[in-house]
């Protein structure tokens, strides 16, 4: 089983034993999540987001023993990130120029969007191939039917019908899966 196939809880359990490879996988797995909360949720400048990123993973490393449920690593890291972003603002974080205040969305809304995206991503992983690849190419990479068809050596019309069938599978997978408990422990 490859590192990408390991559950979050398995990686956390391995981190607790001092497994450096598991720690690297944990950081890799959650790096985009932490950065997205910083940049999309709290609108931090890239250099401030990098500082928060470093703080979050340093705290994750030093405080991992406080996590009561290994399956709760994602919401726990999310909470650490939100707290670090708020601390950044309190310490005189990035100034907001006049006129920009109205443009800043509520971080709760941005985080809700991020959580929905993560739910879709998790459901996509359960679909397997070819659905996961086709939907990723179409929605995440913004590839056309023709481009996907050329890459997979299939007619564009076949790609269109597969996208439709795969979306139905994705919808069913999301309806069948329980809503993740995103409450934070510790």
Secondary structure, DSSP 8 states (H G I E B T S, - for coil): --GGGS-HHHHHHHHHTT-HHHHHHHHHHHHHHHHHIIIIIS---HHHHHHHHHHHHHHHHHHGGG-S-GGGHHHHHHHHHHHHHHHHHHTT-----TT-GGG---HHHHHHHHHHHHHHHHHHHHH-TTHHHHHIIIIIS---HHHHHHHHT--HHHHHHHHHHHHHHHHHHHHHS---------
